[in-house]
Amino acid sequence: MFPTKQHLAMARTLGVAIVATLGLAACATYDDEFAGINSRLDQLDTKVQGAAQSAESANQSAQQANQRLDQMESRVQQLETKPSRPPRG
């Protein structure tokens, strides 16, 4: 049996369908990989945001501690420059 134009057209159509199916299967694989990568990126983003909040909190605490140290330093300087009192007794 010799291939006719109809047989060749059918074979061409089937070939295109097979290639398209394989292409879609590859896309599904990439979709899974992209979903996994996006999930990991979301986890990292959450960790980075948590670290940024912790850093901001630590920065505020350090600023408050520095203010207290500055106040204590000025009080110490006042005490050091104050004239000494004569000892009692």
BELFENJO-V227705 format. One line per field, one symbol per residue. ss: DSSP state (H for helix, E for strand, - for the rest). psi: psi as a letter, one per 30 degrees, with the letter a starting at -180 (. if undefined). burial: I if it has 16 or more other C-alpha atoms within 10 Angstrom, else O. A space follows every 10 residues. Layout:
BEGIN
ss = ???
psi = ???
burial = ???
END
This chain:
BEGIN
ss = ----HHHHHH HHHHHHHHHH HHHHHHHHHH HHHHHHHHHH HHHHHHHHHH HHHHHHHHHH HHHHHHHHHH HHHHHHHHHH H--------
psi = kkkleeeeee eeeeeeeeee eeeeeeeeee eeeeeeeeee eeeeeeeeee eeeeeeeeee eeeeeeeeee eeeeeeeeee fkkkkkkl.
burial = OOOOOOOOOO OOOOOOOOOO OOOOOOOOOO OOOOOOOOOO OOOOOOOOOO OOOOOOOOOO OOOOOOOOOO OOOOOOOOOO OOOOOOOOO
END
